[in-house]
Amino acid sequence: EGNEPGDSAKITYRELLHKVCQFANVLRSQGVKKGDRVSLYLPMILELVIAMLACARIGALHSIVFAGFSAESLCERILDCGCSLLIT
């Protein structure tokens, strides 16, 4: 379910697995490996879940910063966790 009333999407486990594997390959192609830190700066959308699961699939740690945070807050969180990639 999204932020707005009536905003929802349905996806099967098979479709989710396919999208997670695809995105995990994208992360690997960007040089992300096990133990790396990735920050996710996304609203409550399906792609947030896919990115989280893709990070878990390759063993990367993820830090979620919801899209309502300011640029300064985002910067502090990126620096605190020492992330190597920001997904927006």
C-alpha positions in Angstrom: 0.0 0.0 0.0 1.2 3.5 -0.9 0.9 6.7 1.0 -2.3 7.8 -0.6 -5.7 6.1 0.1 -6.4 3.7 -2.7 -2.8 3.7 -3.9 -1.8 0.0 -4.0 -0.2 -2.6 -6.2 -0.2 -6.3 -6.3 2.7 -8.5 -7.3 3.3 -12.2 -7.2 6.2 -13.8 -5.4 7.6 -15.0 -8.7 7.5 -11.4 -10.2 9.1 -10.1 -7.0 11.9 -12.6 -7.1 12.5 -11.8 -10.8 12.7 -8.0 -10.1 14.9 -8.5 -7.0 17.3 -10.7 -8.9 17.5 -8.1 -11.7 18.2 -5.3 -9.3 20.8 -7.4 -7.4 22.6 -7.8 -10.8 22.4 -4.0 -11.3 23.9 -3.4 -7.9 26.7 -6.0 -8.6 27.4 -4.2 -11.9 27.9 -1.0 -9.9 30.5 -2.7 -7.8 28.3 -3.3 -4.7 29.4 -6.4 -2.8 28.9 -8.2 0.5 29.4 -5.9 3.4 29.0 -2.7 1.5 26.5 -0.1 2.7 23.8 1.3 0.5 21.4 4.2 1.4 17.9 4.1 0.0 16.1 7.5 -0.4 12.7 6.5 -1.7 9.0 7.0 -0.9 6.8 4.1 0.0 6.8 2.4 -3.4 7.4 -1.1 -4.6 10.9 -0.2 -5.8 11.9 0.4 -2.1 11.0 -3.2 -1.2 12.8 -4.5 -4.3 16.0 -2.5 -3.5 15.9 -3.7 0.2 15.6 -7.3 -0.9 18.3 -7.0 -3.6 20.7 -5.6 -1.0 19.9 -8.5 1.3 20.3 -10.9 -1.6 23.9 -9.9 -2.2 24.8 -9.3 1.4 24.9 -5.5 1.3 23.7 -3.5 4.3 21.0 -1.0 3.6 19.9 2.2 5.4 16.5 3.6 4.6 16.0 7.4 4.5 12.4 8.2 3.7 11.8 10.8 1.0 10.4 13.4 3.4 13.8 14.0 5.0 15.7 17.2 4.2 19.0 17.2 2.2 20.9 17.9 5.4 19.4 14.9 7.1 20.1 12.7 4.2 23.7 13.9 4.1 24.2 13.2 7.8 22.8 9.6 7.4 25.0 8.9 4.4 28.1 10.1 6.2 27.2 8.3 9.4 26.8 4.9 7.8 29.6 5.4 5.2 27.5 4.2 2.3 29.1 3.5 -1.1 25.8 4.0 -3.1 22.7 6.1 -2.8 19.6 4.8 -4.5 16.9 7.5 -5.2 
